[in-house]
């Protein structure tokens, strides 16, 4: 494999990049070209300084794109570290882009390139966050570290629960706790029988997208923690993410309206026949209607009826996720220290 360093984001690779992703050992929306390009422009919504350096490595074999290690260099925990683009806070799952059959050769070649190419900036630690616990990259990196005499660590950093969907709403309900099943049905029925008119919908009109994005961010800001999170840089990053997902056809931005007012919203990705739950907003003035639960119930019903395979809550172990039937898995932080 022939490896190449890119220090500016390679816009000419967009088609090849996303095509490779469809065959990659890790295929998640956070590794799409448009997502990571937007992330880098804002340095993760201000999570990283503007002087962080892009260290994006591509590998080709017989001119064909075989692998991408989307890395950047920054000072992290008092060490010059190479991290994955998307790290740490706003990208739930990360990794490298490479076909399964090319992974061993790519891993070895990448580490050789990172340590021998004179154009690669000096670094001490390869610090990879948000790697799914079943990633085949983890044991390969452990073996490479042992052969090179490097220190290797892999630690679970967060829960990442998901609901496997049976493809039928009633079958799904029958598979969760009886009390929870009753609560979902009761709250949806109460909403639908209330005097206040209600409706839920998924944004589909490009002409209204800007207004819908602003409405979603306003709902997020009803939560004091999320309001603090929504800095100017983060708003720019999230807006870019939503616009890109809409443009490429995998945005699921859903609202529940009560009396014509937006009461709850979910920002999801409808991608790879699964729903990826990215963020949410809630107007607490409507708490008596349990709008968050009701909208989540509608989305789960839709996902089942439309044969989605999974409803992925991604990072965080909030209790409601398990009450809706989620099964735990974990993301890891993998480090190689030279």
C-alpha positions as CSV (number, residue, x, y, z in Angstrom):
1,X,0.0,0.0,0.0
2,X,1.1,3.5,-0.8
3,X,0.4,5.9,2.0
4,X,-0.1,9.7,1.7
5,X,-0.4,12.5,4.2
6,X,-3.0,15.2,3.7
7,X,-2.7,18.4,5.7
8,X,-5.8,20.1,4.2
9,X,-9.1,18.4,3.9
10,X,-9.1,16.6,0.5
11,X,-12.4,17.7,-1.1
12,X,-11.6,15.7,-4.2
13,X,-11.9,12.5,-2.3
14,X,-15.6,12.8,-1.3
15,X,-17.0,10.2,-3.7
16,X,-14.2,7.7,-3.2
17,X,-14.3,8.3,0.6
18,X,-18.0,7.6,1.0
19,X,-17.8,4.6,-1.4
20,X,-15.0,3.1,0.7
21,X,-17.1,3.7,3.8
22,X,-19.8,1.4,2.5
23,X,-17.3,-1.5,2.5
24,X,-15.5,-0.5,5.7
25,X,-15.1,-2.6,8.9
26,X,-16.7,0.4,10.7
27,X,-19.6,2.0,8.8
28,X,-21.3,4.7,10.8
29,X,-22.6,8.1,9.8
30,X,-19.9,9.9,11.8
31,X,-17.3,8.7,9.3
32,X,-19.0,10.1,6.2
33,X,-17.0,12.7,4.3
34,X,-19.5,15.5,4.8
35,X,-19.8,14.9,8.5
36,X,-16.0,14.9,9.2
37,X,-15.4,17.8,6.8
38,X,-17.9,19.9,8.7
39,X,-16.5,18.7,12.0
40,X,-13.0,19.8,11.0
41,X,-14.1,23.2,9.8
42,X,-15.5,23.9,13.3
43,X,-12.9,21.8,15.2
44,X,-15.8,19.9,16.7
45,X,-17.8,23.0,17.5
46,X,-14.9,24.6,19.3
47,X,-13.8,21.5,21.2
48,X,-10.3,21.7,19.7
49,X,-8.2,24.8,19.0
50,X,-7.9,26.2,15.5
51,X,-4.2,25.4,15.5
52,X,-4.8,21.7,15.7
53,X,-3.2,20.1,12.6
54,X,-4.8,17.8,10.1
55,X,-3.0,14.5,9.8
56,X,-5.3,12.6,7.4
57,X,-3.7,9.5,5.9
58,X,-4.9,7.7,2.8
59,X,-3.6,4.4,1.4
60,X,-3.9,3.2,-2.1
61,X,-3.1,-0.1,-3.8
62,X,-3.0,-0.2,-7.6
63,X,-4.4,3.4,-7.5
64,X,-7.5,2.2,-5.7
65,X,-8.3,3.9,-2.3
66,X,-7.8,1.1,0.3
67,X,-7.9,2.9,3.6
68,X,-8.3,6.2,5.4
69,X,-7.0,7.1,8.9
70,X,-8.8,10.5,9.5
71,X,-6.4,11.9,12.2
72,X,-5.4,15.2,13.6
73,X,-2.7,16.3,16.0
74,X,-3.4,18.2,19.2
75,X,-2.1,18.6,22.7
76,X,-4.2,16.2,24.8
77,X,-3.5,15.4,28.4
78,X,-0.2,17.2,28.2
79,X,1.1,15.1,25.3
80,X,1.2,15.7,21.5
81,X,-1.4,13.2,20.4
82,X,-2.9,11.9,17.2
83,X,-6.7,11.6,17.6
84,X,-9.5,10.6,15.2
85,X,-11.4,13.4,13.5
86,X,-14.7,13.6,15.4
87,X,-13.2,13.2,18.8
88,X,-14.4,13.4,21.5
89,X,-17.7,14.9,22.5
90,X,-20.1,15.1,19.5
91,X,-19.3,12.0,17.4
92,X,-20.6,8.8,19.1
93,X,-18.7,6.2,17.0
94,X,-15.4,6.6,15.2
95,X,-12.7,4.5,13.5
96,X,-10.7,4.1,10.4
97,X,-12.1,3.4,6.9
98,X,-10.8,0.2,5.4
99,X,-12.2,-3.0,4.0
100,X,-12.0,-6.1,6.3
101,X,-9.5,-7.9,4.0
102,X,-7.2,-4.9,3.9
103,X,-7.3,-4.2,7.7
104,X,-4.2,-6.1,8.9
105,X,-1.9,-4.7,6.1
106,X,-3.4,-1.2,6.5
107,X,-2.9,-1.2,10.3
108,X,0.8,-2.2,10.0
109,X,1.5,0.1,7.1
110,X,-0.2,3.0,8.8
111,X,1.8,2.7,12.0
112,X,5.0,2.4,10.0
113,X,4.1,5.5,8.0
114,X,3.2,7.5,11.1
115,X,6.6,6.7,12.7
116,X,8.9,7.0,9.7
117,X,7.5,9.6,7.2
118,X,9.4,12.9,7.8
119,X,6.3,15.0,6.9
120,X,4.2,13.6,9.8
121,X,4.4,15.9,12.8
122,X,6.0,14.6,16.0
123,X,3.6,12.7,18.3
124,X,3.7,10.6,21.4
125,X,0.3,8.9,21.7
126,X,-2.2,7.5,19.3
127,X,-5.4,8.2,21.2
128,X,-8.5,6.7,19.6
129,X,-11.9,7.5,21.3
130,X,-15.4,6.1,20.7
131,X,-14.3,2.8,19.2
132,X,-17.1,0.2,19.3
133,X,-16.2,-2.7,21.6
134,X,-16.5,-5.3,18.8
135,X,-14.2,-3.4,16.5
136,X,-11.6,-5.7,14.9
137,X,-9.2,-2.8,15.0
138,X,-8.7,-3.2,18.8
139,X,-6.9,-6.6,18.9
140,X,-4.9,-5.7,15.8
141,X,-3.6,-2.5,17.5
142,X,-2.9,-4.5,20.7
143,X,-0.7,-6.9,18.7
144,X,1.0,-4.1,16.8
145,X,1.8,-2.3,20.1
146,X,3.3,-5.5,21.6
147,X,5.5,-6.0,18.6
148,X,6.8,-2.5,18.7
149,X,7.3,-2.3,22.5
150,X,4.6,0.4,22.9
151,X,2.2,0.7,25.8
152,X,-1.3,-0.3,24.8
153,X,-4.6,0.4,26.7
154,X,-8.2,-0.2,25.9
155,X,-10.8,0.9,28.3
156,X,-14.6,1.1,28.2
157,X,-15.6,4.8,28.4
158,X,-19.3,4.9,27.9
159,X,-22.5,2.8,27.5
160,X,-24.0,2.7,24.0
161,X,-27.4,1.0,24.3
162,X,-29.5,0.1,21.2
163,X,-32.9,-1.6,20.7
164,X,-33.0,-4.5,18.2
165,X,-36.3,-4.1,16.3
166,X,-38.5,-7.0,15.3
167,X,-40.2,-5.1,12.5
168,X,-43.6,-5.1,14.1
169,X,-44.9,-2.6,16.6
170,X,-47.0,-5.0,18.7
171,X,-44.2,-7.6,18.7
172,X,-41.8,-4.9,19.9
173,X,-44.2,-3.9,22.7
174,X,-44.7,-7.5,23.7
175,X,-40.9,-7.8,24.2
176,X,-40.5,-5.1,26.8
177,X,-41.4,-4.9,30.4
178,X,-45.1,-5.0,31.0
179,X,-45.2,-1.8,33.1
180,X,-43.3,0.0,30.4
181,X,-45.5,-1.3,27.7
182,X,-48.6,0.0,29.6
183,X,-46.9,3.4,30.1
184,X,-46.1,3.8,26.4
185,X,-49.6,2.9,25.3
186,X,-51.2,5.0,28.1
187,X,-49.2,8.2,27.3
188,X,-49.8,7.9,23.6
189,X,-53.5,7.4,24.1
190,X,-53.7,10.3,26.5
191,X,-52.0,12.6,24.0
192,X,-54.3,11.5,21.2
193,X,-57.4,11.8,23.3
194,X,-56.5,15.2,24.7
195,X,-58.5,18.3,23.8
196,X,-55.3,20.0,22.6
197,X,-54.7,19.0,19.0
198,X,-51.4,17.4,18.3
199,X,-49.4,16.0,15.4
200,X,-45.9,14.7,14.8
201,X,-43.9,14.9,11.6
202,X,-40.5,14.5,10.1
203,X,-39.0,17.5,8.3
204,X,-38.9,17.0,4.6
205,X,-39.3,20.5,3.0
206,X,-35.9,22.1,2.1
207,X,-37.6,25.5,2.1
208,X,-38.4,25.2,5.8
209,X,-35.2,23.5,6.9
210,X,-33.5,26.6,8.3
211,X,-36.6,27.5,10.4
212,X,-36.9,23.9,11.7
213,X,-33.2,23.8,12.6
214,X,-33.6,27.0,14.6
215,X,-36.7,25.6,16.3
216,X,-34.9,22.4,17.3
217,X,-32.0,24.4,18.8
218,X,-34.5,26.5,20.7
219,X,-36.0,23.3,22.1
220,X,-32.6,22.0,23.1
221,X,-31.9,25.3,24.9
222,X,-34.8,24.7,27.3
223,X,-32.4,22.4,29.1
224,X,-29.8,24.5,31.0
225,X,-27.0,22.0,30.3
226,X,-27.8,22.0,26.6
227,X,-28.1,25.7,26.6
228,X,-24.5,26.0,27.9
229,X,-23.4,23.4,25.4
230,X,-24.8,25.5,22.5
231,X,-22.0,28.0,22.0
232,X,-21.8,29.9,18.8
233,X,-19.2,27.4,17.5
234,X,-21.4,24.4,18.5
235,X,-24.5,25.9,16.8
236,X,-22.4,26.3,13.6
237,X,-21.2,22.7,13.9
238,X,-24.7,21.2,14.5
239,X,-26.3,23.3,11.8
240,X,-23.8,22.1,9.3
241,X,-24.3,18.5,10.4
242,X,-28.1,18.7,10.1
243,X,-27.8,20.4,6.7
244,X,-25.4,17.8,5.4
245,X,-27.5,14.9,6.6
246,X,-30.6,16.5,4.9
247,X,-28.7,17.0,1.7
248,X,-27.5,13.4,1.6
249,X,-30.9,11.9,2.5
250,X,-30.4,10.5,6.0
251,X,-31.8,13.2,8.3
252,X,-34.7,12.3,10.5
253,X,-35.6,15.6,12.3
254,X,-38.9,14.9,14.1
255,X,-41.2,17.2,16.0
256,X,-44.3,16.7,18.2
257,X,-46.6,19.8,18.1
258,X,-49.3,20.4,20.7
259,X,-51.7,23.2,20.1
260,X,-49.6,24.3,17.2
261,X,-46.5,24.7,19.4
262,X,-43.4,22.5,19.2
263,X,-43.3,20.5,22.4
264,X,-40.6,17.9,21.7
265,X,-38.0,17.0,19.0
266,X,-35.6,14.3,18.1
267,X,-32.6,14.7,15.8
268,X,-31.8,11.3,14.4
269,X,-30.0,9.8,11.4
270,X,-31.9,7.3,9.3
271,X,-28.9,5.5,8.0
272,X,-28.0,1.9,7.1
273,X,-31.6,0.7,7.9
274,X,-31.3,1.8,11.5
275,X,-32.2,4.9,13.5
276,X,-29.3,6.7,15.2
277,X,-30.6,8.9,18.0
278,X,-28.3,12.0,18.1
279,X,-30.0,14.6,20.2
280,X,-33.3,15.9,21.5
281,X,-35.1,18.9,22.7
282,X,-38.1,19.4,25.0
283,X,-40.4,22.2,26.0
284,X,-41.1,21.6,29.6
285,X,-44.3,23.7,29.5
286,X,-45.9,20.6,28.0
287,X,-44.5,18.1,30.5
288,X,-48.1,17.1,31.5
289,X,-48.4,15.4,28.1
290,X,-45.1,13.5,28.4
291,X,-44.1,14.8,24.9
292,X,-40.7,13.2,24.9
293,X,-42.0,9.8,25.6
294,X,-44.9,10.2,23.1
295,X,-42.6,11.3,20.3
296,X,-40.1,8.5,21.1
297,X,-43.0,6.0,21.0
298,X,-44.1,7.3,17.6
299,X,-40.6,7.1,16.2
300,X,-40.2,3.5,17.5
301,X,-43.5,2.6,15.9
302,X,-42.5,4.1,12.6
303,X,-39.1,2.4,12.7
304,X,-40.7,-1.0,13.3
305,X,-43.4,-0.4,10.6
306,X,-40.7,0.6,8.1
307,X,-38.5,-2.4,8.9
308,X,-35.6,-0.6,10.5
309,X,-33.3,-3.1,12.1
310,X,-32.2,-1.2,15.1
311,X,-32.9,2.0,17.2
312,X,-29.5,3.1,18.4
313,X,-29.5,5.5,21.4
314,X,-25.7,5.8,21.1
315,X,-23.6,7.1,24.0
316,X,-25.1,7.5,27.5
317,X,-26.7,5.2,30.0
318,X,-29.9,7.2,30.8
319,X,-32.5,5.0,32.4
320,X,-35.2,5.6,29.8
321,X,-33.2,3.9,27.1
322,X,-33.3,0.6,28.9
323,X,-36.9,1.0,29.9
324,X,-37.7,1.2,26.1
325,X,-35.8,-2.1,25.7
326,X,-32.3,-1.2,24.8
327,X,-29.4,-3.7,25.2
328,X,-26.1,-2.5,26.4
329,X,-22.9,-2.3,24.5
330,X,-19.9,0.0,25.0
331,X,-17.4,2.3,23.3
332,X,-13.7,2.2,24.1
333,X,-10.8,4.5,24.3
334,X,-7.8,2.8,22.7
335,X,-4.3,4.3,23.2
336,X,-0.9,3.4,21.9
337,X,1.9,5.3,23.7
338,X,5.4,5.3,22.1
